[in-house]
Amino acid sequence: MSKFLIQASYTAEGLQGLQKDTASGRLAAVARAVESVGGKLESMHYALGDEDVIMLVDLPDVRAAAALSVAAMGSGAVRSRATALLTIAEMDEALASRPDFRPPGR
């Protein structure tokens, strides 16, 4: 499983739907959507600022993240972005790798 940070903002239509569904209703709906692609919703929080909702989700792969994104944004009720997150161990593995990379101009 891969962990993703998902940040979302409601459209005006989405906010109207949130008022009808309630925050706990949306939590249940989002958990079902994540589970439907083989994932698990770790946490979901409402926020004040640029983003309305921040979630941590465990998903099988990037295709599952894309499927959720397309479904949510295709509804017209929300705009979202997903950020893949690495564990400390995964980052240590990446740091141990030595790609053959040359910076521009060198």
N, C-alpha and C positions, 0 to 999 in steps of 0.2 A: 504494500500500500504506500502511496505517496501522500504527503500532507500539502494542502493548499490553503492559502489565505484568500478568501473571496470577499471583495468589497463591492457593495451595491448601493445604488441610489434609485429611489422610486421616481417615476414620472408622476404627473398630476393624477393620471388614471390609476396608477399603482397606489398612491396615497389614499385615494377614495376606496380602493379595494381593501387596503390595510384597515381602514376605519370599520369596514363591514366585517372582515375576518377576525380582527383583533391580533395583537402581537403573538399571543399563544396559538392562535389559529394558523398564523403564518409559520411559526416554529414547527408545528406538526406537518404542514404541507411541505416545507423545505426538507425536513427529515425524511419524509416519504420519497421526495424526488431524489435525494442523495442516495438513499437505500436502493432505489430502482435502477441505479447504474452500478450497484455493487459497493457503494461507499458507506461511510458513517459520518454523521454530523457530530463533531466534537463539542463545538460551542457556537452560539449565535448571540450577537449583542446588537442592540440599537445604539446609535451614536449621534452626537450633535456635531455638525461640521459638514465637510464636503461629502462624506459618505453617510448613508442612513443606516446601513446594516454591515456588520463585520462578522465573518464566520470563519471557523477553522474546520476543515473537512479532511477526512482520509478517503482517498479515491484510488481505485485500482491502477489508473494510468492517466495520461494526458488526454486520451480520447474520451474518457468519462468526464473530465473537466470541460472539454469542448462541448460535449453533448448537453451538459447542464447549462453552460453559457448560452448556447444556441436556443435552447428551450426557454430560458428566462428572458433573454433579450428579444427573442422572436415574439413574445407575448405583448411587447410594447409597454409593459407595466414597470420595467426595471432596466437599468443599465448596470453592467457589472464588469469586473475584471478579476482575473485569477492570477495569483502569484505562487509558483512552485516553491516550497520550503524544503530545506535540507536539515537533517539532524546533524549534531556535532560529529558523529562518526562518519556520516556521508561527506561532510566538508573536509574532515581529516583525510579521507580517501582521495578526494579531489586534489587536495594540497600535495599528496604524495605522488600524484601523477605528474609527469614532466612532458607536457606537449612540446613539440618542435615548433615554437612560435617566434617570429621575428617582428618586433614593432616596426611601424612605418618609418622609413628614413634611416634605418640602421643596417 
